[in-house]
């Protein structure tokens, strides 16, 4: 009976309040505005609470996808991106399959968002191979080939104990060196000799331009080229090859007479007992 009484009372009170509100329009408008205000405030408060709860539960949500101001690779952001090639090292970073080194810091020399191992002054006209020339004349570069003892070398050759090394010899008998003479097809040669399109290139590699690149010279070398013949000539004698300052003629081929690896224009029979103004064999005199 108590619950029924409360229900009847609530119903009567509600009807009475409704009838009063209808009978008093200004008061009804005030109540409506108050109800709308409370509803909007409740919605705003709910949104604020939800945002606070999300931030409290996920404090790093605003840093999940930060803007990378430098270089991104595999979901990470790096300060430096440097091309080091397939064989170059990438210390303190991550190397991509395309030969780039992504790193967060630079321990050596930095220029233009790249980190380089070496820095040398080359001026405005010096070569800067595999590197970047700065406006101040410096060449920033990494080592695309072989590094040893803090220096970069283009070639690494296995040498024995008795072989000479025109560079730096390591303790395990490797010679680290650059090419001091002639380079062709990424190989270093000691001699570069022009032999033409029809000339032979013994113990070497012939280029399409008629040059013979060889590692050693079995005959005579002069000014970085290898020749088949070396003949003593006077200043009045002609030379079909290259004349040296001490009056020797270096030639690739001889169209006349060959004697003791020299080329002579004339050969005359003089016998054993006659004199010779040139070079005498047992019975012949060779001269130019």
Steps between C-alpha positions, in 0.01 A plus 500: 500500500798739567638468148163566343461809716843631383408432137167684531670792673771523230238494229296767668804719560606468137155589373485791735842626391406462139179686548686777679757522221223522240325761700832696534665525147803720601600253761469217248736676259755546777482136588546400131805717458649365820436143383674564161793664675542208733489259203771688304717530811464129557607418145809726525590353837472148358732585209757653737489193723545268201803697373656503847450125535656429156805715576535338840483152353720570192750772588696452178209507257599845371847370410405189306551658158727803546599715205853407385690816414795313348505147352270210576583135440300195605284698742787683671625854464869577447694825487746390227471314173830421328577294194778252585454245221471126525835448673521816711456480876211651697619545858233598750219479248288279277605417146234461233511258209559790262826598672379786722601538864235641732639625831385709790833669565821572315834418658716644223408770247150617410391706203154558357324234706758230422774354714839431350803315626762710324556866426776645285567833337492481120435862408278606215662288229615186686318174451247380756424141403216323687440805713348846522696819446406784734497868411817546704697252288481198729417152377282298736500133413454150634711204403325294232781247476750397772583662832816433694654682796276803463559550128306414188651301212358393170690173467578215733746245366641185651879524511762268634782584732744550212271713283512878509195706593453846353268591784450372854570139588284342768616242750316225309692584178240705320599809308258792522569751228357737246591489133818701446518433128216401266153371567281316254174317566546539880842332488831672562786451254860614503523572126281660239633472147343607176524214251224597260215290369726234348783493755539211741459524876701223662427430869248781520154624409434697187238775503272599217711810445814303423672523838669206665472485881747265662627426849860439400727571208703211361715729286564874544295753693512873452272765654239247605487317166642168395696459176639204313823665382745746642762631257783746547473786250674829441324832485509482119347152476127462452287313752176330404405466866565726798835670542629545853707791623812279509460410130333162518221399266222292654287310247217251493601338174799503267469520122871458441760285678484369853809421696512440876151646551588818316381625166741625233433659167812361331692176505826452319725201463851591617655168594676421822799729466350822369395785723137607554361847574190350658448172682690204369397139505736226386485606137244782472495863596167646615454874499249779443 
